[in-house]
């Protein structure tokens, strides 16, 4: 369908209002319009409403197939990815995941092991149509000395195909060792990374947050938190992060992941938190697949009764930037997944009700995370932008989200890529011994 060389036009493509800024067209109730997309020299040279300009005789008629910009996956853990075969979660619980991962990290996470699994994950994401990935890197001693050099090498290897970012990951109690933490921050800054911690309701949480913000300000770093990944209604570290941002006068980007406990808290507590999150300009990413897997897991013969996701609708209504992302992939925190952001959006739609109406929810896997990650021109379809998009068979949301779309066409710089997923057998030798 897509020519191997030269310019071309896709005619009768179905594009979404939220991801095609500036397009003057007649949109349907789901936000779709038919458009003609011209591509030249690896760029989108024009997008116009279908029928508003002369169609070349050799135009490719998509017959109303959906075209979306390439995805942005802003919360992953590709340093952990694919260790499930050698270190499964024994009971599917959060503590089971922590313990299994910690044990495997100590025993097995050498540079070659981490690099091969990271590369496998990126190859999968690329084939599925993802253009940018932020990964967290476990950065407890001595892992930070292993994984950060691997990340930097992987970023260079994938430059031009996937924009790869990294955020350090450690429990906030590690900040108490001020000398070590400052060395880690310098390591992150040297790698042009993002400063990240996991927050818990510790007695000195506010003091520790002040230290995190002080280091971020000193080194000019954005922040990325794991917060309140629990059903405990007393977990309010999302609010504490917002308060810390306000009183520290922080003006960088802050992304906060999970925030599960918010959906279980009293209304007044929720409203106070959301007021502060909006005022502090925090962005929030929900991880619907992983949180559905871990949260409210009951090993007592009873059925889970809580979805585990946070209050994205209420956040979006207040102007808070919201996204969804893959999180973990085939590791003790989530036994499944393949870094396929279409699957994430499909599951997000079902779990979080991104439909009836669809509104601008598609931005949650493209334009919004791109903005949070400071990726200009990524996550939208616009004249002058890179011709990085995905052509699907589906012509409506119900068609697109009902099948895996494994025959999707991924276009990068105007050319269709070869879509061959890596074979799990490539990792077999890492799973023994």
Buried (B, 14 or more C-beta within 10 A) or exposed (E): EBEEEEEBBBBBBBBBBBBBEEBEBEBEEBBBBBBBBBBBEEBBBBBBBBBEEEEEEEBBEBEBBBBBBBBBBBBBBBBBBBBBEBBBBEEBBBEBBBBBBBEBBEEBBEEEBBBBBBBBBBBBBBBBBBBBBBBBBBBBEEBBEBBBBBBBBBBEBBEEBBBBBBBBBBBBBBBEEEEBBBEBBEBBBEBEBBBBBBBBBBEEBEEBBBBBBBBBBEBEBBBBBBBBBBBEBEBBBBBBBBBBBEEBEBEBBBBBBBBBBBBBBEEEBBEBBBEBBBEBBBBBBBBBBBBBBBBBBEEEEEEEEEBBBBBBEBBBEEEBBBBBBBBBBBBBBBBEBBBBBBBBBBBBBBBBEBBEEBBBBBBBBBBBBBBBBEBEEBBBBBBEBBBBBBBBBBBBBEBBBEEEBEEBBBBBBBBBBEBEBBEEEEBEEBBEE
